[in-house]
């Protein structure tokens, strides 16, 4: 399938604030594995940065355009080479445990989301 023939899936995140655009993108990752491109459209600068950071952490190939001031189109072209040996989510599972090392245990589940 040539680059021009690729099917592009559009994820409309206009009006959505963090972390919703990133969550929507994660739900659509399967489309990348099927050879499609994903274009996420957002008008929230923090959401754009979060999605781009996530793509960088997974070594995804992507491009960003700002067709209108304050609106970003992030097009993810392909997933990385799976043989590269990168972590599935690009995160160190121990990274978040260190953050809570000095806090007393409450027995409750921990969340990586900080509001």
N, C-alpha and C positions, 0 to 999 in steps of 0.2 A: 504494500500500500504506500503510495507516494505521499509526500508531505502535503500536497494540494488536495489529495483525496481523503485525508483524515477527517473523521467525524468530530465536530467540536460540540461538547456538552457545555451549556451555559448555566452557571449557578448565580442567580440574581440575589444579591445580598444588599441591595439598596435599602437604606433605613435600618439595617441590622447593626447592632453594636456587639462588641466583644463579649463573650467568645463565640457567638453564634456563627459568623462567617467561617471561622476555622473548623467548627464542628460540622458545618455543611460540607466543607471541602473534604474533610476526612471521610464522610459518608460516600463521597463520589470517587474515592481513590480507585475503586474497582474498575471504573471506566478507563483509567490509565493502563491498567493491566490488560485491557481488551484492545489496546492500540488507539484509543481515542484521546483527544485533547480536552482539557477542562479550562474554561474561561470563567473566572470568578469576577463578578462586577461588584464593587463596593464604593461607598461614599464616606467611609469611616477610615481615617488615616491609620489609626491603631490596628484596625482589622487587617488592612493591607500589609502593614509591617509584620503582624503575627503570621499571616499566611506565607509571606515571603521568607521569613525566618524558618518556618516549618519546612518549606520546600528546600531551603539551603541545607537544613540539618539532615534531610534525607537524600541530598544530592540530586534533586529533581532538576530538570532543565526547564526554565521558565523565562517568560519575557513580561515586561510591564509597560503599559501605555496609560497615559492620562488624556483621553480624548476630550474631556471637558474638565475645566479646573475643579478639583475636588472629587473627581470620579476616577477610579483606577480599574483597569482591566488587566488582571493577572492571568496569563495563559500558560498553563503547564503542559509542556509538549510531550514529555515521556518520563517514565520511571527510570531510576538508575539501574545499572547493571547489577543484578542480584548476586552475581558471583563476587562482587567487590567486598563482601563480608561486613557491610555496615549493619548496625543495629536496626531492627525492624522499625522502631519508632525514632531512632536517632538520639535516644536519651540513655543516659547511664541510670539503671534502676536504683543505684545507691545514691544518686545525686540528691534526691528528695529526702532520703532518710537522714542525711547529715544535717539538714536544716532543722530537724526536730530533736537532734541528739541531746540538747541540754534541757528540753522541756519534759516535765513529768508526764508519765503515761496516764491517759484518761480511759483507755480501753476502747475509745471510739475510733472508727475508721478515719484515716487521714485523707485529706484532699490536697491535690497539687494546685487547685485553683485558689488564688488569693484575691479577695475583693477589697 
